Amino acid sequence: MTTRIGHRLSGSPGLEQAIAWASAEMRAEGLEGVRLQPAKVPRWMRGRESLRLVAPVERELPMLGLGMSVGTPAGGLTAPLVVVRDEKELQALGREKVQGKIVVYAADWEGYNRTVRFRSSGASEAAKLGAVAALVRSATERSIASPHTGSLTYAEGVAKIPAAAITVEDAMWLRRMASAGETLTATLAMEARLEGEADSANVIAELRGSEKPDEVVVVSGHFDSWDVGEGAHDDACSCMAAWQSLVLLKDMGLRPRRTLRLVLFTNEENGIAGGKAYHSALAGDFKSHAAAIEMDGGCERPAGFGITVRKPASRDRRGESRRRPRRPTHAARARSRRSARSRSTRSSRPTCSGRPSCWP
């Protein structure tokens, strides 16, 4: 799939070719209930794009436009750069120092879940102060001159401005240049545009349960990818792992008690239309689902899976939702003390060589 079909951006011929190939392969393998679940997906086009620093030195900067971004005017736009570490620095500058400029988010790495916020909402935050474009540090701890794309979300009622990701190295370089008092100017050109919607589908296959066939366990990944690679880690390999879990059980003559349902979701990267289509098709019948397991973590060696359990939020007298802080149990406090003792002695312990005999 990644070699012959390649990238699978929503709305592209590659995604639809992959969907047709997968459903045909599943039928050939004898999986049950193979079907396509229709979904409308956005057809966002990247087009040609470039970024060039024009002052105080001339330098081409690697960049990737963010998914769902609007484009620049024809021929690009040239404007001074304003470099900030976070939203607080941006707000401190105020409209007077931001209007008409390109905001660069040269953020410190705080882990993916924290740092990705600049990619998601940075453009709108900059636009609120009159910026004409936004550049964000790639949402990764380190890179080798390789920008990382991803999707943005425009806030309602805020002007849509072009936004792109730059490399970690260039973000830090621009921050140092600005700290040294340099006046930075760049030209950004992006042909990005949204061309309406396209027809797509989730790919579904099953292994019917032996005792409780009406109860479903979903195993899944997202079948779409970005357009600047083959989408192997994000998320083809996870789709294959979920897919093969059904095939291996079938080949071994094993049948689960509950129905095991494979779902290869379309349009996770820039719209989650596939997830919404699956949700709508259930028509409120969520009790039929015993569990839903999604894999979107790349092709590393499986070492387990995580479960998050949340209690329903309680409501105060005004009917507003609130969550009560959870006190650590005696057992949790004991584990914390043991963990602290373990960390204090860890340096003197031999490290695990990776052999199964020393796995926890």
LINQUIMO-V148308 format. One record per backbone hydrogen bond with DSSP energy under -1.0 kcal/mol. CO is the residue of the C=O (numbers start at 1). NH is the residue of the N-H. Records with the same first field share a line. If there is no record, write none. Layout:
# LINQUIMO-V148308
CO = NH, NH
This chain:
# LINQUIMO-V148308
1 = 5, 6
8 = 225
9 = 12
12 = 16
13 = 17
14 = 18
15 = 19
16 = 20
17 = 21
18 = 22
19 = 23
20 = 24
21 = 25
22 = 26
23 = 27
24 = 28
25 = 29
26 = 31
27 = 30
32 = 206
35 = 204
37 = 202
39 = 200
41 = 198
43 = 195
45 = 193
48 = 191
50 = 189
51 = 61
52 = 187
53 = 59
55 = 185
59 = 53
64 = 165
66 = 69
67 = 152
73 = 76
77 = 188
79 = 186
80 = 102
82 = 104
84 = 106
86 = 90
87 = 91
88 = 92
89 = 93
90 = 94
95 = 99
98 = 101
101 = 132
102 = 82
103 = 135
104 = 84, 106
105 = 107, 137
111 = 115
112 = 116
114 = 117
115 = 118
116 = 120
117 = 121
118 = 122
120 = 153
121 = 125
122 = 126
123 = 127
124 = 128
126 = 129, 131
127 = 130
130 = 100
133 = 103
134 = 164
135 = 105
136 = 166
138 = 140
150 = 67
155 = 158
162 = 134
163 = 66
164 = 136
165 = 64
166 = 138
167 = 171
168 = 172
169 = 173
170 = 174
171 = 175
172 = 176
173 = 177
174 = 178
175 = 179
176 = 180
177 = 182
178 = 181
184 = 81
185 = 54, 55
186 = 79
187 = 52
188 = 77
189 = 50
190 = 72
193 = 45
196 = 43
198 = 41
200 = 39
202 = 37
203 = 264
204 = 35
205 = 262
206 = 32
207 = 260
212 = 215
215 = 259
216 = 290, 291
217 = 261
218 = 293
219 = 263
220 = 295
221 = 265
231 = 236
232 = 237
235 = 239
236 = 240
237 = 241
238 = 242
239 = 243
240 = 244
241 = 245
243 = 247
244 = 248
245 = 249
246 = 250
247 = 251
248 = 252
249 = 254
250 = 253
256 = 210
257 = 211, 212
259 = 217
260 = 207
261 = 219
262 = 205
263 = 221
264 = 203
265 = 223
266 = 274
267 = 272
272 = 276
273 = 277
274 = 278
275 = 279
276 = 280
277 = 281
278 = 282
280 = 283
282 = 285
284 = 286
286 = 289
288 = 216
291 = 218
293 = 220
314 = 322
316 = 319
320 = 316
322 = 314
329 = 333
330 = 334
331 = 335
332 = 336
333 = 337
334 = 338
335 = 339
336 = 340
337 = 341
338 = 342
339 = 343
340 = 344
345 = 348
346 = 349
355 = 358
356 = 359
